[in-house]
């Protein structure tokens, strides 16, 4: 999507300075800022969802206990075992 971004002159100067300091183009710096903002929004949504937090805690505990399978074949075997039950 092409767009024009109009910024306050002071904000534009800060953006150019940040881009220069990070050895990025202004475009790359804006894209990174947008990606960071969207990731933070997603993180906030997860943190606000008690069920998601519970599922993450259960997953973390399963990993700590070694109750995890890796690889396609391991997953297929696990699914076969569940279907047989």
C-alpha positions as CSV (number, residue, x, y, z in Angstrom):
1,X,0.0,0.0,0.0
2,X,1.4,3.4,-1.0
3,X,0.7,6.3,1.3
4,X,1.9,9.7,2.2
5,X,2.9,10.3,5.8
6,X,2.5,13.9,7.0
7,X,4.4,14.5,10.2
8,X,4.9,17.5,12.5
9,X,8.3,19.0,11.5
10,X,9.8,18.2,15.0
11,X,8.6,14.6,14.8
12,X,10.0,14.3,11.2
13,X,13.4,15.6,12.4
14,X,13.4,13.1,15.3
15,X,12.5,10.3,12.8
16,X,15.3,11.3,10.5
17,X,17.8,11.4,13.4
18,X,16.7,8.0,14.6
19,X,17.0,6.6,11.1
20,X,20.5,8.0,10.8
21,X,21.6,6.7,14.2
22,X,20.2,3.2,13.4
23,X,21.8,3.2,9.9
24,X,18.3,2.7,8.3
25,X,16.3,4.6,5.8
26,X,13.4,6.7,7.1
27,X,11.1,4.2,5.3
28,X,12.7,1.3,7.1
29,X,12.5,3.1,10.4
30,X,8.8,3.8,10.0
31,X,8.0,0.2,8.9
32,X,9.9,-1.0,12.0
33,X,7.9,1.4,14.2
34,X,4.6,0.2,12.8
35,X,5.6,-3.5,13.2
36,X,6.6,-2.8,16.8
37,X,3.4,-1.0,17.5
38,X,1.3,-3.8,16.1
39,X,3.3,-6.5,18.0
40,X,2.8,-4.5,21.3
41,X,-1.0,-4.3,20.6
42,X,-1.1,-8.1,20.0
43,X,0.8,-8.6,23.3
44,X,-1.6,-6.4,25.2
45,X,-4.5,-8.3,23.8
46,X,-3.0,-11.6,24.9
47,X,-2.2,-10.2,28.4
48,X,-5.8,-9.0,28.7
49,X,-7.2,-12.5,27.9
50,X,-7.2,-14.7,31.0
51,X,-7.8,-17.9,28.9
52,X,-4.8,-17.1,26.7
53,X,-2.6,-16.5,29.7
54,X,-3.8,-19.8,31.3
55,X,-3.0,-21.7,28.0
56,X,0.4,-20.1,27.8
57,X,1.1,-21.1,31.4
58,X,0.0,-24.7,30.8
59,X,2.2,-24.8,27.7
60,X,5.2,-23.5,29.6
61,X,4.7,-26.1,32.3
62,X,4.4,-28.9,29.7
63,X,7.7,-27.8,28.2
64,X,9.4,-27.7,31.6
65,X,8.1,-31.2,32.3
66,X,9.2,-32.5,28.9
67,X,5.6,-33.2,27.9
68,X,6.3,-32.0,24.3
69,X,6.7,-33.7,21.0
70,X,8.8,-32.5,18.1
71,X,8.6,-33.3,14.4
72,X,5.9,-34.3,12.1
73,X,6.2,-38.0,12.8
74,X,5.9,-37.5,16.5
75,X,2.7,-35.5,16.1
76,X,1.2,-38.1,13.8
77,X,2.0,-40.8,16.3
78,X,0.4,-38.7,19.1
79,X,-2.7,-38.1,17.0
80,X,-3.0,-41.9,16.2
81,X,-2.8,-42.7,19.9
82,X,-5.6,-40.2,20.6
83,X,-7.8,-41.5,17.9
84,X,-7.4,-45.1,19.2
85,X,-8.6,-44.0,22.6
